[in-house]
C-alpha cells in the first residue's frame, strides 16, 4: 500500500493478482490504476509525490505508472534510465 505524500486522499493498494487499485477519495471508492500489470507477487510499492507509482515484483525489475498513463512501464534491472 502507498499513500501520495502530497494528497493523503490518494491511496494505492496492490494484490497478488497483479492489480493495483487507486482511491482518490480516502479509500471510499476504488478503481484499477492501469490494466496491463501481469500477475506478480508484489514485494513493495511506493509513490514519489509527483504522480508516479512504482511496484517492485518478486524477482527482478520494477514497474512504473505516471499520472495520465493507462499502462504500466516495465524496467529491466541494471538499466540506466527510464525512457
C-alpha positions in Angstrom: 0.0 0.0 0.0 1.2 3.5 -0.8 -0.2 6.9 0.1 0.6 10.0 -2.1 2.6 12.3 0.2 1.1 15.4 -1.5 -2.5 14.2 -1.4 -3.3 11.9 1.5 -6.7 11.1 -0.1 -4.9 9.3 -2.9 -4.1 5.7 -1.9 -2.7 2.8 -3.9 -3.2 -0.8 -2.9 -1.8 -3.9 -4.6 -2.8 -7.6 -4.6 -1.1 -10.8 -5.8 -3.5 -10.8 -8.7 -1.3 -8.2 -10.4 -3.8 -5.4 -9.9 -3.1 -2.1 -8.4 -6.1 -0.2 -7.2 -6.3 3.6 -6.7 -8.6 5.6 -4.5 -8.8 9.4 -4.8 -11.2 9.9 -2.0 -9.5 8.4 1.0 -10.4 4.8 0.3 -14.1 5.3 -0.1 -14.1 4.1 -3.7 -11.5 2.2 -5.8 -10.6 1.9 -9.5 -7.9 0.0 -11.3 -4.8 2.2 -11.7 -3.9 0.6 -15.0 -4.7 -2.6 -16.8 -1.5 -4.3 -18.1 0.3 -5.3 -14.9 0.9 -9.0 -15.1 0.2 -11.4 -12.3 3.1 -10.8 -9.9 3.8 -11.1 -6.2 4.3 -7.5 -5.2 7.1 -7.0 -2.7 6.9 -3.3 -2.4 5.0 -0.2 -3.7 5.8 3.5 -3.4 4.8 6.8 -4.8 7.1 9.8 -5.3 4.5 12.5 -4.6 4.9 13.8 -8.2 2.3 11.4 -9.6 4.4 8.4 -10.2 3.8 5.0 -8.6 6.4 2.2 -8.6 5.8 -1.5 -8.0 8.6 -4.0 -7.2 7.6 -7.6 -8.0 9.2 -10.7 -6.7 12.2 -11.3 -8.9 13.9 -8.6 -11.0 12.8 -5.3 -12.4 10.3 -2.6 -11.5 7.0 -1.3 -12.9 6.2 2.4 -13.2 2.9 4.3 -13.7 2.9 8.1 -14.2 -0.1 10.4 -13.9 -2.2 10.3 -17.0 -0.8 7.0 -18.2 -3.0 4.0 -18.7 -0.3 1.3 -19.0 2.5 0.2 -16.7 6.1 0.5 -17.9 8.5 -2.3 -17.0 12.1 -1.7 -16.4 14.7 -4.4 -16.5 17.2 -4.5 -13.6 20.5 -2.7 -14.0 19.4 -0.4 -16.8 20.5 3.1 -16.6 17.4 5.3 -17.1 13.7 5.4 -17.7 12.7 6.4 -21.3 
